[in-house]
Amino acid sequence: MNSKSDSSMLEAAELAVSAMQQESVRLMMEAYGLTPERKQQGESLISKAKGCQKNQAALYDDQWSLSQQLKAQMDAVQAQFKEHGMVCRTALRRDPALLHSLKVNRFAKEGWPCIRQAAYFYTRVLEQQLNLQPYGVSKKEVEQVSAAVSQLLSMKEERTLKKGRAESCTQQKNAAFKALRQWVSDFRTTARMAYRDDQQMLEAFGILVLSSKKKRKESPVQA
């Protein structure tokens, strides 16, 4: 269910609950089976649907912000890693075995393959205490980029968790709106019976009454 139909369903439900605030409407609807408990159920469903909708929006916004942050940091880290990798190619050109152990003869594809290669590279450089200072790369710089790589991998895991929570929240929201849709459908069925001879009142409930020659439709959403 998209955001537009969600909003339409909330509008329809709130209109129905608002109509039930009128004493005459409440009594008429009760006479046809729509009890005060059913009205309270509608109010509860509206509140739950709004809560789920708000939570879903917040989770997806959070996930999007984290993705943007990841992309920006990833681009910077990849550039630094490739620079350091090229330095090692020059520094270790006479030690092919050591150079091979760093696995920077070729750079992996941009994105997470490259970040995983960087994680391996910096782990090996630090373990072997390679001195790249003569080539313009300090130990502190190596440690900083290594920490940035680790942070990226942690952020990736965090984004995966956030994505899972967002998908779960979407399922909860869809279930909430499904229950609300059923409630609105039941309300309109009762209203059609209670006000079958009062077209104006039906339209006040959001039920569009057309001529008998045309198929009935409802606004803003079909029950």
Secondary structure, DSSP 8 states (H G I E B T S, - for coil): --HHHHHHHHHHHHHHHHHTTSHHHHHHHHHTT--HHHHHHHHHHHHHHHHHHHHHHHHHHHHHHHHHHHHHHHHHHHHHHHHHHHHHHHHTTT-HHHHHHHT-SS---TTHHHHHHHHHHHHHHHHTT---GGGT--HHHHHHHHHHHHHHHHHHHHHHHHHHHHHHHHHHHHHHHHHHHHHHHHHHHHHHHHTTT-HHHHHHTT-----TTS----SSS--
